[in-house]
Amino acid sequence: MKLWAGRFKGQLDSRTNDFNSSISFDSRMVKEDIAGSIAHASMLGAQGIISMEDKEKIVAGLTGILEDILSGRLSIDPQAEDVHTFVEGELTARVGDAGKRLHTARSRNDQVALDLRLYLRSETEELEALLCRLMGVLVEKAKAYSAAVMPGYTHLQRAQPITFGHHLLAYAQMFKRDLSRLSDCKRRMNVSPLGSGALAGTTYPLDREGCARALGMDGISHNSLDGVSDRDFALELASALSIVMVHLSRFAEEIILWCSWEFKFIELDDAFATGSSIMPQKKNPDIAELVRGKSGRVFGDLMTLLTMMKGLPLAYNKDMQEDKEAVFDAVDTVKLCVDTMIPMLETMKVLPDNMRAAAAKGFINATDCADYLVGKGLPFRDAYKAAGELVALCIDKGLTLETLPLEEYQTICGLFDTGVYDAISLSACVSRRTVDGGPAPQCVMKEAAALEAWLKQEKEEKA
Ligand code: ARG
């Protein structure tokens, strides 16, 4: 029997019933639906809108339902229209007429808007904890490899020497910004629409603020039409999550490159790689590839939400039921990816000797060679030209800047002396890059410490 059966004479077509139903995906909000109902009923009781006796019955009934669901004694009816209908029906079956009073001054429209906010709030918190853990692993590894010289790239061409620690901290900074986006998004999410009713508020003397506070929310929505039809919080979350996936995907791409024989900067643990059914030598970075691949799902979820919302007249429209699967998929996917990346990174073997060997090729100290001449008083443009000619000379002779004899240097520019070999040694090139945010080992250690302190504070604030 439908909640709205009064108006109807005929039965719902079974296909319509399945098409219309959202229970298969919104049942995951049952905890939030019950929490919202308990807060609403308590407020109705406190305001004298229902009797205290009815309020007690409702709260006890709802608490029992949640306990029974959590313990597995009660299963959610897959035939129900949605989670709200299921909970209210079960409550009425348990506590009779009091249950029928729960929906006073409420609509499923403000109810679902509340449930989704509460559910996504807790999912966002779980995501934040996961991203903090991921950052923690990056910071640990960065400290361990703060002095491991590797080539830095532009255009995927060896460019200038950096350290592996520095490279990892670049990702830590991205995830830090992701966390700040999530917390910002949570602020606007954490607002209660209850009291908006179906669209036009209600005539009952509600205490909207008190009800919101009881749910740990920061405030209430200030327009009933907007209260029931705003899904910005889902859009914002999906958009923040899409950016997280961009970061994870770029990182995954580098991991894939790094474990190829062409690079061999790292080796993944056997537990996080797979083999080939035909090629016995293969060890494939499937996990990283899947993370890269799954980014498309999350971008798709964002597109689903934007498209679903863009033409809707105020206020609630059933189209909005489609918000859940998309935003749930985005949240599930990101959680899964981060959760898998963490142990993969923790267990990967770093091969600093190979990084260093790669850094020794490709003339990545050519800028430092030019800077050496600048130190001798030459204008940078002239120094740049001289260093370029030296590289061409080395290529001709099959040498590197380190092995080119001083006489050859001096044929290009008389300012060179033996000091050049120190100036262009890879360790010197890296350890002199001490500008704030630079790759020198001590800068990596400093930024790692700052990130550690930030993570510690985050943890304390959330505890
Ligand atoms: N299952 C619906 C949703 O997810 C709940 C709201 C139903 N409201 C309505 N007026 N039919 O959006």
Boltz pocket constraint, residues with backbone or C-beta under 6 A from the ligand:
constraints:
  - pocket:
      binder: B
      contacts: [[A, 20], [A, 22], [A, 26], [A, 81], [A, 82], [A, 108], [A, 109], [A, 112], [A, 316], [A, 317], [A, 318], [A, 320], [A, 321], [A, 322]]
      max_distance: 6.0
